[in-house]
């Protein structure tokens, strides 16, 4: 699938494929939600199914018996790619997330449909700003990372694979997978540095997790690989818990 176009909403790219279908996962991400009210959750609801049927009937002129290609022209889900849907359904999904969100997204869609050139300029300008800020975060992250690895070394972690396993405790409990698993899900090279492909938020969360791990290792007087690994895991789950709690709180206020 070729992703031909991009809209910008709340500094998040919303992808539109070559057939004009919108990525619902990008809308979900732009809304700041975590595992709640995902596109698949919405698709299973009776109202969403009714919208899909109504749209298919309008497009095909048939009330039932749609072919796979006709269904795919309205919505489809692909592992590793996400759920893509007609813009009409995308607006329905935004409304499901939040009425206020739906109004904001509709404004972006209208600008996009009109070919508003300032929307493209905003995307480019924000991209340049994000890259500059990201470089600053990455440099700070390297210093935090060094402090973490120096602490591991001082506490008796010596083997290369022990460092790797400790690092994976952060990745698993904070980002949902080991370095190897993240490379696979993000379609990175086998030797790619995962941190070079993190979002600004992910970099910040990872820095916070490793900084907290250093505090825990020192305060708990952890020594050796096993104890340092445990404190790293606790730090990562603490940061992850704080993130999820905040997102649930924001979601409740939006709905």
N, C-alpha and C positions, 0 to 999 in steps of 0.2 A: 504494500500500500504506500502510495506517495502522498505525503502531507504537503498540500499545495499552498495553503494559506494559514495565517495566524492572526487572531484578534488579541487584544490586550485588555485584561480586566483585573483590577487590584494588583497590578504588577505581575500577574501570572499569564502566561501564554495560553490561549484557548485555541487548540488546533482544529482545523477544518480540512477534511480530506478532499480528494480530487472530485468526489461526487457531491460535495457540499454538506456532508454529514459532520456534526459537531461532536467533539470528544467530551462526553459527560464527566469523565474522570477529571478533566481539567477544570470543569465548573465546580466539582466537589472540592478540589484542591484550592481553588481560588476563594471558596467560601470559608476555608480554614478548618474544614471538618476532618476528623480522623477516620475511624472505622464505622462511624454511624451514618445512616441515611446515604449509603453508597448507591451508585446507579443500579446495581443488581437488586438492592432492597426496593427501590422505587419501581423497577420493572415488574416485580412480582405483585404489586398492588392492583386491585381491581380497576381503579380509576385510570392507572397507567395503561393497563390492557385495553380499556375502552378507547383511550386516545389513540393507541396503535391501530386498533380495528377501524376507527373512524377515518384515520389518515390513509390507511391502505385502501379503504373503500373509495375515498375521494380520488386517490391517485390512479387506481386500477379500474374503477367502475364496477368492481366485483364485491359482493358482500362476504364471500368466503372462497376457499380453494386457491389461496395465493401460492405462487411458486416460490422456491427458495430465493431466486433472484429478486422477485418483487418484495419479499420480506426484507432482504438485505438492503434494498434501496431505501428502506425506512429506518432500520436499525440493525446493528450486528455487534457481537462481542467476540473479541479475539484475545486469547491468552497472551499476556505480555504487552498488549497494545491498548486494551481498554474497551469501553463501550462507546459506540458512535451512533448518533441518532439525528434524524431530520431536525432542523432548527425549530420546528414547531414543537416537537417532543422535548427538545433541549430547554425551551422556555417553560414547558410543563414541569420538567425536572427542577428548574430553578425556583418555580413557584412552590413546589413541594418542599424544597429546602427552606425557603423564606420568601414572603411576599415582597419585602423590601429588596431582597437580593434579586428577585425577578425583575423589578422595575429597573434596577441598575444594569442588569444584563441585557434587558430589552433595548436600553439606550445604546449600548455597545453594538448590538446586532444591527440596529437601524443605521448607525454610522458606518458600519462595515458594509451593509447592503448598498448604501449610497456611494461607496467608494471614497469616503472621507480621507483625504490624503494626510490630514493631521494625525489620524490614527496610526498610520505607518511611521510618521515622524516620532510620535510618542513611543512607539515600540523600539525604534532605533536609539532614541535618547535614553530611555530607561535601561536598555540593554548595555549601553556604554557605561552608564552609572553603576549598574549592577556588577559589571566586570571589574571596574576600578575598586569598588568596595570589596568585592570578592578577593581580589589580590591582597588587599590590606588584611582581611580576615585570615587568609591563608598564611601570611607571614606571622601573624600573631599565633595562629594555630600551631605553626612549627615550633615556636618557643614553648607553648604549653605542652606540646608533645615531647619535647626534649626534657622538660622538667619531669614529666611522667616517667619516661624511660630511665632518666638518671635516678629517680626515686626507686624504680624497680631494681636497678643495678645495685644501689646502696643497700637494698633489703634482701639481697641474695638471689635475685633472678639473673641467671647467667647464660642460659642456652637460648639460641635464636628462636627455637620453636616455643619456648616459654613466653617470650615477648609476643610472639604471634598469637598464642592462645589467650594471653591477657588482653591484647587488642581486640580479639574476636569477642570477648565478653562484652566489651563496649558496643561493638557493631551489632551483635545478636540481640541484645536487650534494648538497644536504643533505636537501631535502624531496621531490625527484623531479619538479619542474616549475617553470616560470616563474611570476611573479605571476599572469599572465593564465590560465595553465593550471590553477593552483591554485584560482582563482576558479571556473573551470568545473567541475572535479572535485568541489569542495566546495559547488557550487550557491550561490555568493555573487553579489552584485550586481556589475555591471561596474566600479563605482567603489569597491567595498568594500576596506577596509584588511585585507590578508591577516593581519597580525599580531594584529588584534583577534579573529580566529577561530582562532588557534593554541591547541593544548593547552599546559599548563604545560611539559611536556617539550620541545615544539617551540620555545617561546619561549626556554627555557634553552639549547637547542642553537644557536639562531640567534644569541643573545647571545655564546655562546662562539666561534662561527665568526667573527663580526664583530670581536670583541676580538682573536682570533688574527690576523685579516687586518690589523688595525692594526699589530700587532707585526711581522708579516712585511713590510709595506710600508715600515716605518721601518728595520728591520734590513737588508733587502735594498736599501734606498735606491731603491725603485721610484719612477719619475716618469712622469707622463702616464697617460692612460686605459688603454692596452694593458697596461702593466706592472702597474698597480694591479688591473686585472681579472684578470690571471694570478695574482697573489698572493692575491686573494680566492677564486679557484677552488681553489687549493692548500689554503687554510685550510678551506674547506667540505668538500673531499674527505678531509682529515685527520680532522676531527670525525666525519664520516659513517663513516669506516673504524673509528674507535675505538668508535662505537656498535655497529656490526655485529659487530665482534670480541667485544665484551662480551656481546651477545645470543647469539651462537653458543656462547660459553663457558657461559652460563647454561643454554642448551638442552641441552647435552651432560650437564650435571650433573643436570638434571631427568629426562631419559629413563632 
